[in-house]
Amino acid sequence: MCSSQEIQPDSHLDITGETCPMTFVHVRLALDRLPPGAVLEVVMKGEEPRRNVPRTAAEQGHTVLAQNDEASGITRLLLRRKM
């Protein structure tokens, strides 16, 4: 994985107010709107989305570029849309 400071995302998505399973639904819709190879930054909160969103994105063929867990409980995830 790369450092999130090296990568400029093409789009941002804040799902801190969402709960599973809606967290990945929002991520998938956001990825579907991006062109192949584009980078999406996802900001989320909670243990379940922190585990499930990157795993499910990878299972669907997207690339997890970086995952940064902050002390505040916020997780920042960079995903590259599959080609």
Stockholm file with secondary structure:
# STOCKHOLM 1.0

chainA/1-83         MCSSQEIQPDSHLDITGETCPMTFVHVRLALDRLPPGAVLEVVMKGEEPRRNVPRTAAEQGHTVLAQNDEASGITRLLLRRKM
#=GR chainA/1-83 SS CCCTTTCCCSEEEECTTCCTTHHHHHHHHHHHHSCTTCEEEEEEESHHHHHHHHHHHHHTTCEEEEEEECTTSEEEEEEECCC
#=GC SS_cons        CCCTTTCCCSEEEECTTCCTTHHHHHHHHHHHHSCTTCEEEEEEESHHHHHHHHHHHHHTTCEEEEEEECTTSEEEEEEECCC
//
